[in-house]
Amino acid sequence: MSKPEQPAALSRRTLFAGAGAAGAVATLAAVLPRAPQVPVVAEVLKPTLDTSGGYQLTEHVQRYYQTAKV
């Protein structure tokens, strides 16, 4: 009769080797220079003509201001 197969147990040697490798990768990532950051150039916005129909100081508005003076 053959023995039933058991899952491979994680030995201390394998555990410490994996931890050492992970530490080395973390150290390497911290030491390597990062890619230079390219400054973002803002797009220059051209002033647009306000055609929203908002408040405008017209002749009849100025006339109202003259009559409303106290």
Secondary structure as UniProt FT lines:
FT   HELIX           12..31
FT   HELIX           59..67
//
